[in-house]
């Protein structure tokens, strides 16, 4: 690889703001906050809003937002005009 072309790719810890769960991975992002990991090393800590630990799709807690179909909802709101 060419020097000074690619960003620094290093290990970081991501923390889910909702659940507090953490995982170690690699990223180009960095942070002033650090955390001591189980291996004894200190890594930059990045706090994110959603991970697979708290996302409704991955946790199985998805909510149905629209229980009636969109066409029926449109027809109820605007009615049928009889024009085709």
Residue, then its C-alpha position, 0 to 999 in steps of 0.5 A: x500500500x502507498x504511504x499517506x494515502x489510506x487512513x489509520x485502521x486500528x482497534x476500537x471499542x464500540x459501546x451501545x448507549x442503550x444497553x451498555x454492551x461493548x465489542x472490540x473491532x477495527x475502525x478508522x474512527x478515533x475518540x478521546x475517551x478510552x476504555x480498558x479491555x479484557x486483554x489488558x490493553x486500552x482502546x478508544x471508546x466510541x458510543x453509538x445509539x444502536x447496535x445489534x444488541x438494541x435494534x428492534x429487528x435483531x432483538x425480535x421486538x419489532x413493532x407493527x406501525x401500520x396495522x391496516x393497509x395503505x390502500x384501505x387507509x387512503x380510501x377511508x381518508x379520501x373516499x372513492x370518487x368513482x372516477x377511473 
